[in-house]
Structure formats: structure tokens, C-alpha cells
Amino acid sequence: MVRRLACWFAATLIGLSSSASGLAQQTAPKPGGYIVQHDNEVAANEPGPHTGGGNTVGHSFFSKTPDLRLVFRKRVLKPGSGIGYHVQQEDEIYYVLSGRGVMTLDGKPVDVVPGTAILTRTGSSHGLKQTGAEDLVIIINYEQ
């Protein structure tokens, strides 16, 4: 009796193991592919967002990709341009590639230079003004 119980237990464990293995194989993700885009393919002359004024060049990468919740943009703020002060609707990350600017974060001005990363949280307010002689180039990333 004990031997039959041990055999049944071993068979059950093997069966469960192979079932779990089969489930893992059934739910394994399929390769998703990739998309490559270049600045010149997506560049668009635009006014400063959120009534920031001036001239900018927006690069909205992957904006026509179905089911992509991630927004990834590059923006070139020309001298004197900006992103108007506004309330943030979702977490958003800014990263400065080149140039100089002043970002107002919840009413406090902060100098931004290349290598500066800024996380603005939902409900905070911010705006960005280009300063200096050269374009301010930033990357912006958030989920929609």
C-alpha cells in the first residue's frame, strides 16, 4: 500500500511538472520585432508646447506604433523658446542633451545643463525656458 501511494505521488509530481512546463511553453512571449526611426523622419517644426512660445523642432518617435503606451520625444528649443508652465498629468522624465535652460518646478527655478535628468510627478507643475546661445535639446519620456 505504501509503495503504491509513493508511486502515485511520484507520478502526480511528474505530471504536474510536465503540465507546468507545457504551460510555460504555451505562454512564452513571441518575438515582438523592432522599429528604427531617425530624427529626419519624424522632425516637425512646432511652436513651444503649452503656449511656451518661440520655435521648436519636435521629434515624436514611434507615435504611430499601435498599442505603444510609451511616449519618447526629442525636442529642440530654439533661442528664446520654451515649454509653458503647466500641471503634469502623468509622471514625466526630461533629460538634457545639450544647451542650457531654466526649468521652473512647482514655482522654483532650476538651471538645467547637459546631463541633467528631471522627473516631474503627477500633479506637479513645470515649465522650461531655453537660455544661452545654442539650442536646448531634450528628451522627454512618459506613459500615456
Contacts in CASP RR format, 6 or more apart in sequence:
PFRMAT RR
TARGET T0000
AUTHOR 0000-0000-0000
METHOD contacts of the structure
MODEL  1
MVRRLACWFAATLIGLSSSASGLAQQTAPKPGGYIVQHDNEVAANEPGPH
TGGGNTVGHSFFSKTPDLRLVFRKRVLKPGSGIGYHVQQEDEIYYVLSGR
GVMTLDGKPVDVVPGTAILTRTGSSHGLKQTGAEDLVIIINYEQ
35 62 0 8 1.000
35 65 0 8 1.000
37 61 0 8 1.000
37 62 0 8 1.000
39 59 0 8 1.000
39 74 0 8 1.000
42 58 0 8 1.000
42 59 0 8 1.000
42 60 0 8 1.000
42 61 0 8 1.000
42 63 0 8 1.000
43 57 0 8 1.000
43 58 0 8 1.000
43 59 0 8 1.000
44 57 0 8 1.000
44 58 0 8 1.000
44 59 0 8 1.000
44 60 0 8 1.000
45 55 0 8 1.000
45 56 0 8 1.000
45 57 0 8 1.000
45 58 0 8 1.000
46 55 0 8 1.000
46 56 0 8 1.000
46 57 0 8 1.000
46 58 0 8 1.000
47 53 0 8 1.000
47 54 0 8 1.000
47 55 0 8 1.000
47 56 0 8 1.000
48 54 0 8 1.000
48 55 0 8 1.000
48 56 0 8 1.000
48 77 0 8 1.000
48 81 0 8 1.000
48 82 0 8 1.000
48 83 0 8 1.000
48 84 0 8 1.000
49 56 0 8 1.000
49 75 0 8 1.000
49 82 0 8 1.000
49 83 0 8 1.000
49 84 0 8 1.000
50 83 0 8 1.000
50 84 0 8 1.000
50 85 0 8 1.000
50 86 0 8 1.000
50 127 0 8 1.000
51 84 0 8 1.000
52 81 0 8 1.000
52 82 0 8 1.000
52 83 0 8 1.000
52 84 0 8 1.000
52 127 0 8 1.000
53 80 0 8 1.000
53 81 0 8 1.000
53 82 0 8 1.000
53 84 0 8 1.000
54 78 0 8 1.000
54 80 0 8 1.000
54 81 0 8 1.000
54 82 0 8 1.000
55 78 0 8 1.000
55 81 0 8 1.000
56 75 0 8 1.000
56 76 0 8 1.000
56 77 0 8 1.000
56 78 0 8 1.000
56 81 0 8 1.000
56 82 0 8 1.000
57 75 0 8 1.000
57 76 0 8 1.000
57 78 0 8 1.000
58 73 0 8 1.000
58 74 0 8 1.000
58 75 0 8 1.000
58 76 0 8 1.000
59 73 0 8 1.000
59 74 0 8 1.000
59 75 0 8 1.000
59 76 0 8 1.000
60 71 0 8 1.000
60 73 0 8 1.000
61 72 0 8 1.000
61 73 0 8 1.000
61 74 0 8 1.000
62 68 0 8 1.000
62 70 0 8 1.000
62 72 0 8 1.000
63 71 0 8 1.000
69 143 0 8 1.000
69 144 0 8 1.000
70 141 0 8 1.000
70 142 0 8 1.000
70 143 0 8 1.000
70 144 0 8 1.000
71 140 0 8 1.000
71 141 0 8 1.000
71 142 0 8 1.000
71 143 0 8 1.000
71 144 0 8 1.000
72 139 0 8 1.000
72 140 0 8 1.000
72 141 0 8 1.000
73 139 0 8 1.000
73 140 0 8 1.000
73 141 0 8 1.000
74 97 0 8 1.000
74 137 0 8 1.000
74 138 0 8 1.000
74 139 0 8 1.000
74 140 0 8 1.000
75 83 0 8 1.000
75 137 0 8 1.000
75 138 0 8 1.000
75 140 0 8 1.000
76 135 0 8 1.000
76 136 0 8 1.000
76 137 0 8 1.000
77 83 0 8 1.000
77 128 0 8 1.000
77 130 0 8 1.000
77 135 0 8 1.000
77 136 0 8 1.000
77 137 0 8 1.000
77 138 0 8 1.000
78 130 0 8 1.000
78 135 0 8 1.000
79 130 0 8 1.000
79 132 0 8 1.000
79 133 0 8 1.000
79 134 0 8 1.000
79 135 0 8 1.000
80 129 0 8 1.000
80 130 0 8 1.000
80 131 0 8 1.000
81 129 0 8 1.000
81 130 0 8 1.000
82 127 0 8 1.000
82 128 0 8 1.000
82 129 0 8 1.000
82 130 0 8 1.000
83 127 0 8 1.000
83 128 0 8 1.000
84 127 0 8 1.000
84 128 0 8 1.000
85 104 0 8 1.000
85 125 0 8 1.000
85 126 0 8 1.000
85 127 0 8 1.000
86 125 0 8 1.000
86 126 0 8 1.000
86 127 0 8 1.000
87 123 0 8 1.000
87 124 0 8 1.000
87 125 0 8 1.000
88 120 0 8 1.000
88 121 0 8 1.000
88 122 0 8 1.000
88 123 0 8 1.000
88 124 0 8 1.000
88 125 0 8 1.000
88 126 0 8 1.000
89 122 0 8 1.000
89 123 0 8 1.000
90 122 0 8 1.000
90 142 0 8 1.000
90 143 0 8 1.000
90 144 0 8 1.000
91 119 0 8 1.000
91 120 0 8 1.000
91 121 0 8 1.000
91 122 0 8 1.000
91 142 0 8 1.000
91 143 0 8 1.000
92 119 0 8 1.000
92 120 0 8 1.000
92 140 0 8 1.000
92 141 0 8 1.000
92 142 0 8 1.000
93 117 0 8 1.000
93 118 0 8 1.000
93 119 0 8 1.000
93 120 0 8 1.000
93 139 0 8 1.000
93 140 0 8 1.000
93 141 0 8 1.000
93 142 0 8 1.000
94 103 0 8 1.000
94 112 0 8 1.000
94 116 0 8 1.000
94 117 0 8 1.000
94 118 0 8 1.000
94 120 0 8 1.000
94 128 0 8 1.000
94 138 0 8 1.000
94 139 0 8 1.000
94 140 0 8 1.000
95 115 0 8 1.000
95 116 0 8 1.000
95 117 0 8 1.000
95 118 0 8 1.000
95 138 0 8 1.000
95 139 0 8 1.000
95 141 0 8 1.000
96 112 0 8 1.000
96 113 0 8 1.000
96 114 0 8 1.000
96 115 0 8 1.000
96 116 0 8 1.000
96 117 0 8 1.000
96 136 0 8 1.000
96 137 0 8 1.000
96 138 0 8 1.000
97 114 0 8 1.000
97 115 0 8 1.000
97 137 0 8 1.000
97 138 0 8 1.000
97 139 0 8 1.000
98 114 0 8 1.000
98 134 0 8 1.000
98 135 0 8 1.000
98 136 0 8 1.000
98 137 0 8 1.000
99 113 0 8 1.000
99 114 0 8 1.000
99 130 0 8 1.000
99 132 0 8 1.000
99 134 0 8 1.000
99 135 0 8 1.000
99 136 0 8 1.000
99 137 0 8 1.000
100 111 0 8 1.000
100 112 0 8 1.000
100 113 0 8 1.000
100 130 0 8 1.000
100 131 0 8 1.000
100 132 0 8 1.000
100 134 0 8 1.000
100 136 0 8 1.000
101 111 0 8 1.000
101 112 0 8 1.000
101 113 0 8 1.000
101 128 0 8 1.000
101 129 0 8 1.000
101 130 0 8 1.000
101 131 0 8 1.000
101 132 0 8 1.000
101 136 0 8 1.000
102 109 0 8 1.000
102 110 0 8 1.000
102 111 0 8 1.000
102 112 0 8 1.000
102 128 0 8 1.000
102 129 0 8 1.000
102 131 0 8 1.000
103 109 0 8 1.000
103 110 0 8 1.000
103 112 0 8 1.000
103 118 0 8 1.000
103 126 0 8 1.000
103 127 0 8 1.000
103 128 0 8 1.000
103 129 0 8 1.000
104 110 0 8 1.000
104 125 0 8 1.000
104 126 0 8 1.000
104 127 0 8 1.000
104 128 0 8 1.000
104 129 0 8 1.000
105 118 0 8 1.000
105 120 0 8 1.000
105 124 0 8 1.000
105 125 0 8 1.000
105 126 0 8 1.000
105 127 0 8 1.000
106 124 0 8 1.000
106 125 0 8 1.000
106 126 0 8 1.000
107 125 0 8 1.000
110 118 0 8 1.000
112 118 0 8 1.000
112 128 0 8 1.000
112 136 0 8 1.000
118 126 0 8 1.000
120 126 0 8 1.000
128 136 0 8 1.000
128 138 0 8 1.000
130 136 0 8 1.000
END
